[in-house]
Amino acid sequence: MRAALRPAGVFLLTFAIYAAIAGPRLLGPSRDNHFSHLAAAWLSGRLDLPGPPPHRNDWGRVTTYELDGGRRVEGIRCRTRACTKDTPRGHVAVVTLDGRVETIPRRAIRRRTTRTYVTFPPGPAVLLLPLVALFGLATPDVLVCALVGALGPALLVLGLDRLRPPDTSLDPPHLVLASALGLGSPLAFVAPAGGVWFLAQALAVACSVVAIPGALGAHRPWVVGVALALLLSTRPTVAVGVAVFIGLLALRNRPPRSVLAATFLPALVVGLALAAHNVARFGDPFEFGHRFLDVAWQPRIQTHGLFSLRYLPRNLHAMFLLLPKVEGHTIRISIHGASLLLACPWVLGAFGRHQRYEGRLSLFAGAVAAAIFPLLYQNTGQVQASPRFALDFLPFVLVHLARTTIPRRPVFWVLVGLSAVYGLATGILFVRAPGRLFVPSLWPYENGP
């Protein structure tokens, strides 16, 4: 019973802070409640939205062109420079579901119908399903996001305490690491903000801080398996990193087959369900629909893809080097966020000299595998107070730090304190007064890739 008091206290305190930041928004739906719309579509027996979306931000759109002779072409308008230049007058260039570019004469089009999809992996929508059945689109997804966000630091303490029991109830290292995650990381603005992107990331953090310590022995294999499966349905790119970490540990330790089955079988089942859902919507088991986002960045997605080495320099710059901008007597940050090293200086503790321990290389490999996808992604995370994609790999960093003496050093506590000040201040502005926080432009990537 005593072992649960520390995580419970961390959860209650963190949630209270997130609730205070969210303010009156806490009990209502967010503007970007895509997962509620997806759950509502399922409940009405559909895979697409039954009507038009409430706004144009981050919805997938697939148009079906019915042509003379009964032929059908499904896809999205081609908006690359080549299509704009080379498409003959009186024709429409379409990127089809299988990735081909097909040019259609307008006079051959007899009918057009457009379907709108939620293109984010659907795990959070499954969790919201009972609430949406009760409250419909008024489901308070901001509250759910704050609750799930507060679970992350609490579950981190639970897992770390089980790996290395604290000397006393006030033994600080694991509590300091929980503060680093809950208050001194991008989670400080993600959790109270709510919305489709932030709910997915908050849930992914909670799953990661169960799966990573669990693979080291903090939890039973089936608990790790359920966390990995939920992570796969929420942020598959992070699930790859966690799976790499677990797989490397398994190669080293050679656990019984029953342990491996309990760990990976839930993810296999969920993976098959996701594949079936994707095939039913887009005819491809690996296509969640992001290729069909109706966004301003569609030309670069069609030209270079969702993931490309071309995006790496910009994303590295935004993640680690982007600094605030001084405008008159005001300091503002880019909508792409401020450098992780400025917002979360405690991360520097991971680069110090540490004693060796079992699983160190596995943690490093898992962190790299989880980080590579956001670093190659077509945008930086966009509107954010600090690099929210860092949440994909920070759980690995925190577990690594827990295996060292760094969290016992006062200088680390100071860095966590500074991070918390930044996290709380920018979190409040992000949720309540973004106009005072951000430079009102795409600076510094107005002409980026």
C-alpha positions as CSV (number, residue, x, y, z in Angstrom):
1,M,0.0,0.0,0.0
2,R,2.8,2.4,0.9
3,A,4.4,1.8,-2.5
4,A,1.4,3.3,-4.2
5,L,1.4,6.5,-2.2
6,R,4.2,8.2,-4.0
7,P,2.8,7.6,-7.5
8,A,-0.7,8.6,-6.3
9,G,0.7,11.8,-4.8
10,V,2.6,12.6,-8.0
11,F,-0.6,12.0,-10.1
12,L,-2.8,14.2,-8.0
13,L,-0.4,17.1,-7.8
14,T,0.4,16.9,-11.5
15,F,-3.2,16.7,-12.5
16,A,-4.1,19.7,-10.2
17,I,-1.4,21.8,-12.0
18,Y,-2.6,20.7,-15.4
19,A,-6.2,21.4,-14.5
20,A,-5.3,24.9,-13.2
21,I,-3.5,25.6,-16.5
22,A,-6.4,24.4,-18.6
23,G,-8.8,26.5,-16.6
24,P,-12.4,26.7,-17.9
25,R,-11.5,24.6,-21.0
26,L,-11.0,21.6,-18.8
27,L,-14.5,20.3,-18.8
28,G,-15.3,21.0,-22.5
29,P,-14.2,19.6,-25.9
30,S,-11.1,20.9,-27.5
31,R,-11.3,22.6,-30.8
32,D,-9.4,19.8,-32.4
33,N,-11.3,16.8,-31.0
34,H,-10.6,14.6,-34.0
35,F,-10.6,11.4,-31.9
36,S,-14.1,12.2,-30.6
37,H,-15.2,12.6,-34.3
38,L,-13.6,9.2,-35.1
39,A,-15.3,7.5,-32.2
40,A,-18.6,9.0,-33.2
41,A,-18.2,7.9,-36.8
42,W,-17.6,4.3,-35.6
43,L,-20.7,4.5,-33.4
44,S,-22.7,5.5,-36.5
45,G,-21.3,2.6,-38.5
46,R,-18.9,4.6,-40.6
47,L,-15.1,4.8,-41.2
48,D,-15.3,8.4,-42.5
49,L,-17.0,11.4,-41.0
50,P,-20.8,11.5,-41.7
51,G,-20.7,15.2,-42.5
52,P,-18.2,18.0,-43.1
53,P,-15.5,18.6,-40.4
54,P,-15.9,21.5,-38.0
55,H,-12.8,23.2,-39.5
56,R,-10.0,22.5,-42.0
57,N,-7.2,21.7,-39.6
58,D,-5.6,18.3,-40.2
59,W,-8.3,16.2,-41.7
60,G,-7.7,13.7,-44.5
61,R,-9.8,14.1,-47.6
62,V,-10.2,11.5,-50.4
63,T,-12.1,12.4,-53.5
64,T,-13.8,9.8,-55.8
65,Y,-14.1,10.8,-59.4
66,E,-16.7,8.9,-61.4
67,L,-15.9,9.0,-65.1
68,D,-17.5,8.2,-68.4
69,G,-17.9,4.4,-68.7
70,G,-18.3,3.9,-65.0
71,R,-14.5,4.0,-64.2
72,R,-13.6,5.5,-60.7
73,V,-10.5,7.2,-59.6
74,E,-9.9,7.8,-55.9
75,G,-7.2,10.1,-54.4
76,I,-6.2,13.7,-53.7
77,R,-5.4,16.5,-56.1
78,C,-1.8,16.5,-57.1
79,R,-0.2,19.8,-56.0
80,T,3.4,19.3,-56.8
81,R,5.3,21.9,-58.9
82,A,5.5,19.3,-61.7
83,C,1.7,18.7,-61.7
84,T,1.0,22.4,-61.6
85,K,3.3,23.0,-64.5
86,D,2.6,20.0,-66.7
87,T,-1.1,19.2,-66.3
88,P,-2.9,20.2,-69.5
89,R,-5.6,22.8,-69.3
90,G,-9.0,21.2,-68.8
91,H,-7.5,18.3,-66.9
92,V,-7.1,17.3,-63.2
93,A,-4.0,15.6,-61.8
94,V,-4.9,13.1,-59.0
95,V,-2.5,11.2,-56.7
96,T,-4.4,7.9,-56.4
97,L,-4.6,5.7,-53.3
98,D,-1.7,3.5,-54.6
99,G,0.5,6.5,-55.2
100,R,0.2,6.9,-58.9
101,V,-0.4,10.3,-60.6
102,E,-3.3,10.1,-63.0
103,T,-4.5,13.0,-65.2
104,I,-8.2,13.1,-65.8
105,P,-10.1,15.3,-68.4
106,R,-12.6,17.4,-66.6
107,R,-15.2,16.8,-69.3
108,A,-15.0,13.0,-68.5
109,I,-15.9,13.6,-64.8
110,R,-19.6,12.8,-64.2
111,R,-19.6,13.1,-60.4
112,R,-17.2,13.9,-57.5
113,T,-17.7,12.8,-53.9
114,T,-15.3,13.6,-51.1
115,R,-14.9,11.6,-47.9
116,T,-13.3,13.1,-44.8
117,Y,-11.2,10.9,-42.5
118,V,-9.4,11.2,-39.2
119,T,-5.9,10.1,-40.2
120,F,-4.2,9.7,-36.8
121,P,-3.7,6.2,-35.4
122,P,-7.0,5.4,-33.6
123,G,-5.9,4.2,-30.2
124,P,-7.1,7.3,-28.3
125,A,-10.4,7.1,-30.1
126,V,-10.9,3.6,-28.7
127,L,-10.3,4.9,-25.2
128,L,-12.8,7.8,-25.8
129,L,-15.5,5.5,-27.3
130,P,-17.5,5.0,-24.0
131,L,-17.4,8.7,-23.3
132,V,-18.5,9.6,-26.8
133,A,-21.3,7.1,-26.5
134,L,-22.5,9.1,-23.5
135,F,-21.6,12.7,-24.3
136,G,-21.2,12.7,-28.1
137,L,-19.0,15.4,-29.6
138,A,-19.2,17.3,-26.3
139,T,-16.9,14.7,-24.7
140,P,-14.4,16.6,-22.5
141,D,-11.2,15.4,-24.3
142,V,-9.2,18.2,-22.6
143,L,-10.0,16.6,-19.2
144,V,-9.0,13.2,-20.6
145,C,-5.7,14.6,-21.9
146,A,-4.9,16.2,-18.6
147,L,-5.7,12.9,-16.7
148,V,-3.6,10.9,-19.1
149,G,-0.8,13.4,-19.0
150,A,-0.7,13.3,-15.2
151,L,-0.4,9.5,-15.5
152,G,2.9,9.7,-17.2
153,P,5.0,11.1,-14.2
154,A,3.0,8.9,-11.8
155,L,3.7,5.7,-13.8
156,L,7.3,6.7,-14.1
157,V,7.7,6.9,-10.4
158,L,5.8,3.6,-10.0
159,G,8.1,1.8,-12.4
160,L,11.4,3.3,-11.1
161,D,10.4,2.6,-7.5
162,R,9.8,-1.0,-8.4
163,L,13.2,-1.3,-10.1
164,R,15.0,0.4,-7.2
165,P,12.9,0.8,-4.1
166,P,13.4,4.3,-2.4
167,D,15.1,4.5,1.0
168,T,12.2,6.6,2.4
169,S,8.9,8.0,1.2
170,L,10.7,11.3,0.5
171,D,13.7,9.8,-1.3
172,P,14.0,12.4,-4.1
173,P,15.7,11.0,-7.3
174,H,12.6,9.4,-8.8
175,L,10.4,12.3,-7.7
176,V,12.9,14.7,-9.4
177,L,12.7,12.7,-12.6
178,A,8.9,12.8,-12.4
179,S,9.1,16.6,-12.1
180,A,11.4,16.7,-15.1
181,L,8.8,14.8,-17.1
182,G,5.6,16.4,-15.8
183,L,6.6,20.0,-15.4
184,G,10.0,20.4,-17.1
185,S,9.3,18.9,-20.5
186,P,6.9,19.5,-23.4
187,L,4.3,17.5,-21.5
188,A,3.7,20.7,-19.4
189,F,1.9,22.3,-22.3
190,V,0.8,19.2,-24.2
191,A,-1.3,17.7,-21.3
192,P,-3.4,20.8,-20.4
193,A,-3.9,21.8,-24.0
194,G,-5.9,18.8,-25.2
195,G,-6.5,18.2,-28.9
196,V,-5.8,15.4,-31.3
197,W,-2.0,15.7,-31.4
198,F,-1.5,16.3,-27.7
199,L,-3.8,13.5,-26.5
200,A,-1.9,11.0,-28.6
201,Q,1.4,12.2,-27.3
202,A,0.3,12.2,-23.7
203,L,-1.0,8.7,-24.0
204,A,2.2,7.6,-25.8
205,V,4.3,8.9,-22.8
206,A,2.2,7.0,-20.3
207,C,2.6,3.8,-22.4
208,S,6.3,4.3,-22.8
209,V,7.0,4.8,-19.1
210,V,5.2,1.6,-18.4
211,A,6.8,-0.5,-21.1
212,I,10.4,0.6,-20.7
213,P,10.8,0.1,-16.9
214,G,8.5,-2.9,-17.3
215,A,10.9,-4.6,-19.7
216,L,13.7,-4.1,-17.1
217,G,11.6,-5.9,-14.6
218,A,9.3,-3.4,-13.0
219,H,6.1,-4.9,-14.3
220,R,4.8,-8.3,-15.5
221,P,5.3,-9.2,-19.2
222,W,1.6,-8.9,-20.0
223,V,1.5,-5.4,-18.6
224,V,4.4,-4.5,-20.9
225,G,2.6,-6.2,-23.8
226,V,-0.6,-4.2,-23.3
227,A,1.4,-0.9,-23.0
228,L,3.2,-1.8,-26.2
229,A,0.0,-2.6,-28.0
230,L,-1.7,0.6,-27.0
231,L,1.4,2.5,-28.0
232,L,1.4,0.9,-31.4
233,S,-2.2,2.1,-31.9
234,T,-1.4,5.6,-30.7
235,R,2.1,6.5,-32.0
236,P,3.5,3.6,-34.0
237,T,6.8,5.3,-34.5
238,V,7.4,5.3,-30.8
239,A,6.3,1.7,-30.6
240,V,9.2,0.9,-33.0
241,G,11.7,2.4,-30.5
242,V,10.2,0.5,-27.6
243,A,10.2,-2.7,-29.5
244,V,13.8,-2.2,-30.5
245,F,14.7,-1.7,-26.9
246,I,12.8,-4.8,-25.7
247,G,14.1,-6.9,-28.6
248,L,17.8,-6.0,-27.8
249,L,17.2,-6.8,-24.1
250,A,15.7,-10.2,-25.1
251,L,18.7,-11.0,-27.3
252,R,20.9,-10.4,-24.3
253,N,18.9,-12.0,-21.6
254,R,17.1,-14.8,-23.5
255,P,13.8,-14.8,-21.6
256,P,11.4,-17.8,-21.8
257,R,9.1,-18.0,-24.8
258,S,6.1,-17.4,-22.6
259,V,7.5,-14.0,-21.6
260,L,8.1,-13.1,-25.2
261,A,4.6,-14.2,-26.2
262,A,3.0,-12.1,-23.4
263,T,5.1,-9.1,-24.4
264,F,4.6,-9.2,-28.2
265,L,1.3,-11.0,-28.8
266,P,-1.0,-8.1,-27.8
267,A,0.9,-5.8,-30.2
268,L,0.5,-8.4,-32.9
269,V,-3.3,-8.6,-32.4
270,V,-3.6,-4.9,-32.3
271,G,-1.4,-4.5,-35.3
272,L,-3.6,-6.8,-37.4
273,A,-6.7,-4.8,-36.3
274,L,-5.0,-1.6,-37.3
275,A,-4.0,-3.1,-40.7
276,A,-7.6,-4.2,-41.3
277,H,-8.9,-0.7,-40.4
278,N,-6.4,0.9,-42.8
279,V,-7.2,-1.5,-45.6
280,A,-10.9,-0.8,-45.2
281,R,-10.3,2.9,-45.5
282,F,-7.4,3.2,-47.9
283,G,-6.7,-0.2,-49.3
284,D,-3.3,-0.4,-47.7
285,P,-2.5,-2.0,-44.3
286,F,0.2,0.5,-43.5
287,E,-1.6,3.7,-44.6
288,F,-3.3,5.6,-41.8
289,G,-4.2,8.4,-44.2
290,H,-1.7,11.2,-43.5
291,R,-0.8,11.2,-47.2
292,F,-4.2,12.7,-47.8
293,L,-4.2,15.5,-45.2
294,D,-5.9,18.6,-46.6
295,V,-3.1,21.0,-45.4
296,A,-0.9,23.7,-46.8
297,W,2.1,21.3,-46.6
298,Q,0.5,18.9,-49.1
299,P,2.9,20.0,-52.0
300,R,6.0,19.1,-50.0
301,I,4.4,15.8,-48.8
302,Q,3.6,14.8,-52.4
303,T,7.1,15.9,-53.6
304,H,9.3,14.5,-50.8
305,G,7.0,12.2,-48.8
306,L,6.0,12.3,-45.1
307,F,9.5,11.3,-44.1
308,S,12.7,12.3,-45.8
309,L,16.4,13.2,-45.1
310,R,15.6,16.5,-46.7
311,Y,13.7,17.5,-43.5
312,L,16.5,16.5,-41.2
313,P,18.6,19.7,-41.0
314,R,15.5,21.8,-40.3
315,N,14.2,19.5,-37.7
316,L,17.6,19.1,-35.9
317,H,17.8,22.9,-35.9
318,A,14.3,23.3,-34.4
319,M,14.9,20.5,-31.9
320,F,18.2,21.7,-30.5
321,L,19.3,25.1,-31.7
322,L,16.2,27.4,-32.3
323,L,16.3,30.3,-29.8
324,P,13.7,32.9,-28.8
325,K,13.4,36.2,-30.8
326,V,13.6,39.6,-29.2
327,E,11.0,42.0,-30.6
328,G,11.3,45.4,-28.9
329,H,11.0,44.8,-25.2
330,T,9.3,41.4,-25.7
331,I,10.8,38.0,-25.9
332,R,8.8,35.6,-28.1
333,I,9.4,32.1,-29.4
334,S,8.8,30.6,-32.8
335,I,5.7,28.6,-33.4
336,H,8.2,25.7,-33.9
337,G,9.2,26.0,-30.3
338,A,12.4,26.8,-28.5
339,S,15.5,24.5,-28.3
340,L,15.1,21.5,-26.1
341,L,18.4,22.4,-24.5
342,L,16.9,25.8,-23.5
343,A,13.5,24.5,-22.5
344,C,14.7,21.3,-20.8
345,P,18.4,21.8,-19.7
346,W,18.2,18.7,-17.5
347,V,18.5,16.7,-20.6
348,L,22.2,17.6,-20.6
349,G,22.6,15.2,-17.6
350,A,22.2,12.3,-20.1
351,F,25.5,13.3,-21.8
352,G,27.7,13.1,-18.7
353,R,30.0,10.3,-17.8
354,H,28.1,7.5,-16.1
355,Q,28.8,4.1,-14.7
356,R,28.0,1.2,-16.9
357,Y,24.8,-0.8,-16.3
358,E,22.9,-3.6,-18.0
359,G,20.6,-2.4,-20.7
360,R,22.4,0.9,-21.4
361,L,23.0,0.2,-25.1
362,S,19.5,-1.1,-25.5
363,L,18.1,2.2,-24.1
364,F,20.3,4.2,-26.4
365,A,19.2,2.2,-29.4
366,G,15.5,2.5,-28.5
367,A,15.8,6.2,-28.0
368,V,17.5,6.6,-31.4
369,A,14.9,4.4,-33.1
370,A,12.1,6.5,-31.5
371,A,13.7,9.8,-32.4
372,I,14.6,9.1,-36.0
373,F,11.0,9.3,-37.3
374,P,10.1,12.8,-35.9
375,L,13.5,14.1,-37.1
376,L,12.7,12.9,-40.6
377,Y,9.1,14.1,-40.5
378,Q,7.7,16.7,-42.8
379,N,7.1,19.3,-40.0
380,T,8.7,20.2,-36.7
381,G,5.6,19.6,-34.6
382,Q,4.5,23.1,-35.7
383,V,2.6,25.1,-33.0
384,Q,4.4,24.3,-29.7
385,A,6.2,25.9,-26.8
386,S,9.1,23.4,-26.9
387,P,9.8,20.4,-29.2
388,R,6.9,18.1,-28.5
389,F,8.3,15.3,-30.6
390,A,11.1,15.0,-28.0
391,L,8.4,13.3,-25.9
392,D,9.0,10.3,-28.2
393,F,12.4,9.7,-26.8
394,L,12.5,11.4,-23.4
395,P,11.2,8.4,-21.5
396,F,14.3,6.5,-22.5
397,V,16.4,9.4,-21.3
398,L,14.6,9.5,-17.9
399,V,15.0,5.7,-17.4
400,H,18.7,6.0,-18.3
401,L,19.2,8.9,-15.8
402,A,17.4,6.8,-13.1
403,R,20.1,4.2,-13.5
404,T,22.8,6.7,-12.7
405,T,23.7,9.0,-9.8
406,I,22.8,12.2,-11.7
407,P,19.3,12.6,-10.2
408,R,20.9,12.8,-6.7
409,R,23.0,15.8,-7.6
410,P,21.8,19.3,-6.6
411,V,22.9,20.8,-9.9
412,F,20.5,18.5,-11.7
413,W,17.7,19.6,-9.3
414,V,18.4,23.2,-10.3
415,L,18.2,22.3,-14.0
416,V,14.9,20.6,-13.4
417,G,13.6,23.6,-11.5
418,L,14.6,25.9,-14.4
419,S,12.9,23.6,-16.8
420,A,9.7,23.6,-14.7
421,V,9.6,27.4,-14.6
422,Y,9.9,27.5,-18.4
423,G,7.4,24.6,-18.8
424,L,4.7,26.1,-16.5
425,A,5.1,29.7,-17.9
426,T,5.0,28.7,-21.5
427,G,2.2,26.2,-20.8
428,I,0.0,28.9,-19.3
429,L,0.7,31.2,-22.3
430,F,0.3,28.4,-24.8
431,V,-3.2,27.5,-23.5
432,R,-4.4,31.0,-22.5
433,A,-2.5,33.6,-24.5
434,P,-0.6,32.2,-27.5
435,G,-0.5,35.7,-29.1
436,R,1.8,36.8,-26.3
437,L,4.0,33.7,-26.7
438,F,4.6,33.2,-30.4
439,V,6.2,35.2,-33.1
440,P,3.2,35.7,-35.4
441,S,4.8,34.1,-38.5
442,L,6.4,30.9,-39.7
443,W,9.8,32.3,-38.6
444,P,12.4,31.1,-39.2
445,Y,11.2,28.5,-41.7
446,E,9.0,30.6,-44.0
447,N,10.7,29.2,-47.0
448,G,11.6,25.8,-45.5
449,P,11.5,22.5,-47.3
